[in-house]
């Protein structure tokens, strides 16, 4: 048996089933986890999203993305997954999208995925790879794969995404939980969902590259922030990320921006594929709202350096309530106090966090954070604590290799669930 300490330091092979494409502009847990493992010498096969919802009939962007995926899927099937970074190969699966619940489509999808994964593992002489997955639609694909531990990293309640077949997803997720050696969730509500089906379920909130975002705290000359930002008056409030109409509370942003015209709202990001929100268009027409569009991950600290408060105006619904936004710790690491809507994670006290559930409360929370000012270096370090990518992954690997036998997904006792 390999103990946790040895497992953390040992380089291994890994098949990582993601819910995001490798080249998505906004990296999430999936790409970061793969990159850290690869930097430690692991060989990682990164399997891109298998698609959870059908394309919208009138959405040109949805269909363009579908055809792009199909073309890449054909290339992966014929030529094999290309290497996209050191120790990382990316498989674009050739599959019928959102057909995981269909009796004739599912076997075809899984057969194609099983063939592609098995062929790659054989060609690279994979030895008992760790299977690290962010969704349940991969069990058939690994059924015959000699493997090491199976890990489910549950970071979202995918069943609540509009267009997803809830019943089919719940059934597939329950089957996955019954086979995992370890399960990790980024929200307590997700842990409560998974724990009855796998006793080795653990809560680990989202984390941050503290060294990267910590550069925003460094003093610098006037040109240390981008010129387009310097041209915007203070105080500047920032939101960065995908501008999704089922995640971002655009009405709340509209009300607060109109109520405090002296505050400058800087929004960094683009709409999700297939979306065109009239509310966002209205918001952009306000004189104190500045939509900068997408900015690279590398440049984000330069922008955050010029901000006063980081905001999380998350729309509250069944999908978002369990979210633990990655940008929370990114803001803190950059020295920014944070204002959030009342997501589940915000129910617990956090240094540097204020919460507002409606426009008046949100405005009051922003005023409080503006008055308190930015976090000092010591405050930022304390607020982030051990919530870093490297430290969290160390803990996950130690738990994964503690020797839990397959089949740890038997229902927990009522005491454990409570």
LINHUSUL-V972422 format. One record per residue. N is the residue number from 1. RES is the residue in three letters. SS is DSSP state (H for helix, E for strand, - for the rest). PSI is psi in whole degrees, -180 to 180 (NA if undefined). D_FIRST is the distance of its C-alpha to the first C-alpha in whole Angstrom. Layout:
n = <N:N>
res = <RES:RES>
ss = <SS:SS>
psi = <PSI:PSI>
d_first = <D_FIRST:D_FIRST>
This chain:
n = <1:2:3:4:5:6:7:8:9:10:11:12:13:14:15:16:17:18:19:20:21:22:23:24:25:26:27:28:29:30:31:32:33:34:35:36:37:38:39:40:41:42:43:44:45:46:47:48:49:50:51:52:53:54:55:56:57:58:59:60:61:62:63:64:65:66:67:68:69:70:71:72:73:74:75:76:77:78:79:80:81:82:83:84:85:86:87:88:89:90:91:92:93:94:95:96:97:98:99:100:101:102:103:104:105:106:107:108:109:110:111:112:113:114:115:116:117:118:119:120:121:122:123:124:125:126:127:128:129:130:131:132:133:134:135:136:137:138:139:140:141:142:143:144:145:146:147:148:149:150:151:152:153:154:155:156:157:158:159:160:161:162:163:164:165:166:167:168:169:170:171:172:173:174:175:176:177:178:179:180:181:182:183:184:185:186:187:188:189:190:191:192:193:194:195:196:197:198:199:200:201:202:203:204:205:206:207:208:209:210:211:212:213:214:215:216:217:218:219:220:221:222:223:224:225:226:227:228:229:230:231:232:233:234:235:236:237:238:239:240:241:242:243:244:245:246:247:248:249:250:251:252:253:254:255:256:257:258:259:260:261:262:263:264:265:266:267:268:269:270:271:272:273:274:275:276:277:278:279:280:281:282:283:284:285:286:287:288:289:290:291:292:293:294:295:296:297:298:299:300:301:302:303:304:305:306:307:308:309:310:311:312:313:314:315:316:317:318:319:320:321:322:323:324:325:326:327:328:329:330:331:332:333:334:335:336:337:338:339:340:341:342:343:344:345:346:347:348:349:350:351:352:353:354:355:356:357:358:359:360:361:362:363:364:365:366:367:368:369:370:371:372:373:374:375:376:377:378:379:380:381:382:383:384:385:386:387:388:389:390:391:392:393:394:395:396:397:398:399:400:401:402:403:404:405:406:407:408:409:410:411:412:413:414:415:416:417:418>
res = <UNK:UNK:UNK:UNK:UNK:UNK:UNK:UNK:UNK:UNK:UNK:UNK:UNK:UNK:UNK:UNK:UNK:UNK:UNK:UNK:UNK:UNK:UNK:UNK:UNK:UNK:UNK:UNK:UNK:UNK:UNK:UNK:UNK:UNK:UNK:UNK:UNK:UNK:UNK:UNK:UNK:UNK:UNK:UNK:UNK:UNK:UNK:UNK:UNK:UNK:UNK:UNK:UNK:UNK:UNK:UNK:UNK:UNK:UNK:UNK:UNK:UNK:UNK:UNK:UNK:UNK:UNK:UNK:UNK:UNK:UNK:UNK:UNK:UNK:UNK:UNK:UNK:UNK:UNK:UNK:UNK:UNK:UNK:UNK:UNK:UNK:UNK:UNK:UNK:UNK:UNK:UNK:UNK:UNK:UNK:UNK:UNK:UNK:UNK:UNK:UNK:UNK:UNK:UNK:UNK:UNK:UNK:UNK:UNK:UNK:UNK:UNK:UNK:UNK:UNK:UNK:UNK:UNK:UNK:UNK:UNK:UNK:UNK:UNK:UNK:UNK:UNK:UNK:UNK:UNK:UNK:UNK:UNK:UNK:UNK:UNK:UNK:UNK:UNK:UNK:UNK:UNK:UNK:UNK:UNK:UNK:UNK:UNK:UNK:UNK:UNK:UNK:UNK:UNK:UNK:UNK:UNK:UNK:UNK:UNK:UNK:UNK:UNK:UNK:UNK:UNK:UNK:UNK:UNK:UNK:UNK:UNK:UNK:UNK:UNK:UNK:UNK:UNK:UNK:UNK:UNK:UNK:UNK:UNK:UNK:UNK:UNK:UNK:UNK:UNK:UNK:UNK:UNK:UNK:UNK:UNK:UNK:UNK:UNK:UNK:UNK:UNK:UNK:UNK:UNK:UNK:UNK:UNK:UNK:UNK:UNK:UNK:UNK:UNK:UNK:UNK:UNK:UNK:UNK:UNK:UNK:UNK:UNK:UNK:UNK:UNK:UNK:UNK:UNK:UNK:UNK:UNK:UNK:UNK:UNK:UNK:UNK:UNK:UNK:UNK:UNK:UNK:UNK:UNK:UNK:UNK:UNK:UNK:UNK:UNK:UNK:UNK:UNK:UNK:UNK:UNK:UNK:UNK:UNK:UNK:UNK:UNK:UNK:UNK:UNK:UNK:UNK:UNK:UNK:UNK:UNK:UNK:UNK:UNK:UNK:UNK:UNK:UNK:UNK:UNK:UNK:UNK:UNK:UNK:UNK:UNK:UNK:UNK:UNK:UNK:UNK:UNK:UNK:UNK:UNK:UNK:UNK:UNK:UNK:UNK:UNK:UNK:UNK:UNK:UNK:UNK:UNK:UNK:UNK:UNK:UNK:UNK:UNK:UNK:UNK:UNK:UNK:UNK:UNK:UNK:UNK:UNK:UNK:UNK:UNK:UNK:UNK:UNK:UNK:UNK:UNK:UNK:UNK:UNK:UNK:UNK:UNK:UNK:UNK:UNK:UNK:UNK:UNK:UNK:UNK:UNK:UNK:UNK:UNK:UNK:UNK:UNK:UNK:UNK:UNK:UNK:UNK:UNK:UNK:UNK:UNK:UNK:UNK:UNK:UNK:UNK:UNK:UNK:UNK:UNK:UNK:UNK:UNK:UNK:UNK:UNK:UNK:UNK:UNK:UNK:UNK:UNK:UNK:UNK:UNK:UNK:UNK:UNK:UNK:UNK:UNK:UNK:UNK:UNK:UNK:UNK:UNK:UNK:UNK:UNK:UNK:UNK:UNK:UNK:UNK:UNK:UNK:UNK:UNK:UNK:UNK:UNK:UNK:UNK:UNK:UNK:UNK:UNK>
ss = <-:-:-:H:H:H:H:H:H:-:-:-:E:E:E:E:E:-:-:-:-:-:-:-:-:-:-:-:H:H:H:H:H:H:H:H:H:H:H:-:-:-:E:E:E:E:E:-:-:-:-:-:-:-:-:-:-:-:-:H:H:H:H:H:H:H:H:H:H:H:H:H:H:H:H:H:H:H:H:-:-:E:E:E:E:-:-:E:E:E:E:-:-:-:-:-:-:-:-:-:-:-:-:-:H:H:H:H:H:H:H:H:H:H:H:H:H:H:H:H:H:H:H:-:-:-:-:-:E:E:E:E:E:-:-:-:-:-:H:H:H:H:-:-:-:-:E:E:E:E:E:E:E:E:-:-:-:H:H:H:-:-:-:-:-:H:H:H:H:H:H:H:H:H:H:H:H:-:-:-:-:E:E:E:E:-:-:H:H:H:H:H:H:H:H:-:-:-:-:-:E:E:E:-:-:-:-:E:-:H:H:H:H:H:H:H:H:-:-:-:-:H:H:H:-:-:H:H:H:H:-:-:-:-:-:E:E:E:E:E:-:-:E:-:-:-:-:E:-:H:H:H:H:H:H:H:H:H:H:-:-:-:-:E:E:E:E:E:-:-:E:-:-:-:-:-:-:H:H:H:H:H:H:H:-:-:-:-:E:E:E:E:E:-:-:-:H:H:H:H:H:H:H:H:-:-:-:-:E:E:E:E:-:E:-:-:-:-:-:-:-:-:-:-:-:-:H:H:H:H:H:H:H:-:-:-:E:E:E:E:-:-:-:H:H:H:H:-:-:-:-:-:E:E:E:-:-:-:H:H:H:H:H:H:H:H:H:H:H:H:H:H:-:-:-:-:H:H:H:H:H:H:H:H:-:-:-:E:H:H:H:H:H:H:H:H:H:H:H:H:-:-:-:-:-:-:-:-:-:-:-:-:-:H:H:H:H:->
psi = <136:124:168:-40:-45:-37:-36:-38:-17:134:136:-178:152:138:117:117:112:166:10:146:152:-39:20:138:-28:105:145:-164:-36:-53:-39:-44:-47:-42:-40:-43:-45:-40:-24:5:-1:148:119:125:111:111:117:174:139:-3:125:-18:154:148:145:140:-43:10:106:-35:-40:-46:-35:-42:-39:-48:-35:-41:-41:-43:-44:-34:-41:-43:-44:-38:-40:-47:-15:162:132:153:124:-15:171:121:13:123:141:120:119:102:136:107:159:119:142:32:21:-20:-4:130:-28:-23:-41:-48:-37:-49:-47:-34:-44:-44:-42:-44:-46:-43:-45:-42:-43:-46:-39:-43:-31:3:49:140:111:62:147:132:116:113:150:6:165:-2:51:1:-45:-32:-23:7:-34:8:119:123:166:-146:150:122:132:115:98:103:-9:154:83:-30:-24:0:132:131:-8:139:103:-47:-45:-40:-45:-42:-43:-39:-41:-40:-42:-46:-33:-12:-7:144:-28:147:134:136:156:8:148:-34:-35:-37:-43:-31:-40:-33:-39:-19:-6:115:-21:53:134:145:123:112:171:163:-171:152:89:-33:-41:-55:-21:-19:-18:-19:-12:137:151:175:170:-30:15:-17:153:146:-38:-28:-40:-27:-10:130:164:162:143:131:143:141:133:141:-176:134:73:133:-8:9:-37:132:84:-39:-39:-44:-42:-47:-44:-39:-38:-34:-27:76:-16:-18:139:119:116:117:118:115:176:161:150:160:137:2:141:99:123:-33:-42:-39:-41:-42:-41:-21:-11:140:-22:16:129:105:108:-13:-169:136:143:155:-39:-33:-9:-43:-33:-38:-43:-27:-31:12:164:-35:140:134:148:76:64:131:131:116:-178:-28:-43:-25:-34:1:145:91:131:-32:-13:-54:-24:-43:-49:-43:-31:-2:12:129:155:142:129:155:164:70:165:-40:-29:-2:-25:144:136:137:133:8:133:151:139:126:-17:-180:-45:-45:-36:-43:-43:-39:-40:-44:-40:-41:-37:-38:-37:-27:177:157:140:168:-43:-40:-41:-44:-43:-38:-39:-40:-131:13:63:157:-49:-46:-42:-43:-38:-46:-41:-45:-38:-42:-42:-39:23:-4:16:128:153:149:11:2:11:145:139:163:164:-33:-41:-40:-39:NA>
d_first = <0:4:6:10:12:10:10:14:15:13:16:15:17:19:21:23:26:28:31:33:34:33:37:38:40:38:34:32:28:28:29:28:24:24:26:24:21:23:25:21:21:19:21:23:25:27:28:31:33:34:37:37:41:44:46:49:52:54:52:52:49:47:48:48:44:44:46:44:40:42:43:40:38:40:39:36:36:38:37:34:32:34:32:33:31:29:26:27:29:31:31:34:34:37:37:40:40:39:39:36:38:40:40:41:40:36:35:37:35:32:33:34:30:28:30:30:26:26:28:27:23:25:27:25:22:19:16:14:16:15:18:20:23:26:28:27:29:26:25:27:26:23:23:23:20:17:15:12:12:16:17:21:23:26:29:32:33:34:36:39:40:43:43:40:40:38:38:36:34:33:32:30:28:27:26:24:23:22:19:17:14:16:20:22:25:28:30:30:32:30:27:30:30:26:25:27:25:21:20:18:21:22:25:25:28:30:30:32:32:33:35:36:38:39:41:44:44:46:49:51:55:56:55:52:51:52:56:56:54:57:60:59:60:58:56:54:51:48:46:44:42:43:46:45:48:45:43:46:49:52:55:53:53:57:58:57:58:61:61:61:62:62:58:57:54:52:50:47:46:47:48:45:46:48:50:53:54:57:56:54:58:60:57:58:61:61:63:60:57:56:53:52:50:47:46:43:39:40:44:43:43:46:47:46:47:51:50:50:48:45:46:44:46:44:46:45:44:41:39:39:39:35:35:34:36:34:38:38:35:37:40:39:38:41:43:44:45:44:46:44:45:44:40:38:36:39:40:37:39:38:40:42:43:46:46:49:49:53:55:57:53:52:55:55:51:52:55:53:50:53:55:51:51:48:45:45:42:41:41:39:36:36:37:34:31:28:28:28:26:24:23:22:20:18:18:17:14:12:13:12:8:8:7:10:11:14:17:17:20:22:25:24:27:30:29:26:28:31>
